[in-house]
Amino acid sequence: MSTSKHDKDVKDNSIKPTNADTTKIINQTFDDAKNKARKAIDETHRGLPRYMQTVTNNQEQTVNAARDIIDNYIESQRDITNSFQSAWSSFFDNYFWISPKRITETYARTVSSISDRTIAAIRIWNGTTLASTETMRISTEYMRDNAIETSRVAVNDAKMLEEATHVSDTTSSSKSRNNNG
C-alpha cells in the first residue's frame, strides 16, 4: 500500500486549489458582492421618487399648517380686539388717559408683528432644510471621492507588495540555485 511520490503529489493537487482556482473564487466573491450592492442601490434609486414625494408632502403640510395657524391666530386676535374695543371702550374713556382705540391699534400691530415673525421663521426653516440637504449631497460626493482614492491607494499598495514578494521570491530562488550549483 505504498504510494509513489507522484501519486501523493496528484492527491495533494486535487485537494488543494490552485492559484487560478483561488483567484477565480475571490473574483466571483467580489463580483457577487458588487452585484448585491448594485441591486441594493437600484432599489434605493427606485424608491427616490416616493422619498422625494414624502419630503415634498411634509414641506407642503408644514406650510399649510403654518398658514392655518397664522390665519387662525389673526382671526382670533381680531375677534378679541373687537370684543376688547367694544367692551372696554367706555371704561377706558372714563378712567384712563390712554384711549381704547390706541390700545387696540397697538395690539393689532403686535399681532401683525408676531405673524410676520412666524412667516420669517418658516422661511428660515425652509432655507435651513435646503442647506442641510445640499450639505448632505456635497458630503456624499466627498465620501465617494475619498472612497475611490482610498481604494486606489490600497490597490497600489497590494500591487507593490505583490511585486516586492515576487522580486523577493525570484531573488531567493536565484540564491538557492547559486548555492546549490
Secondary structure, DSSP 8 states (H G I E B T S, - for coil): ----HHHHHHHHHHHS--HHHHHHHHHHHHHHHHHHHHHHHHHHHHHHHHHHHHHHHHHHHHHHHHHHHHHHHHHHHHHHHHHHHHHHHHHHHHH-SS-HHHHHHHHHHHHHHHHHHHHHHHHHHHHHHHHHHHHHHHHHHHHHHHHHHHHHHHHHHHHHHHHHHHHHHHHHHHHHHHHH-
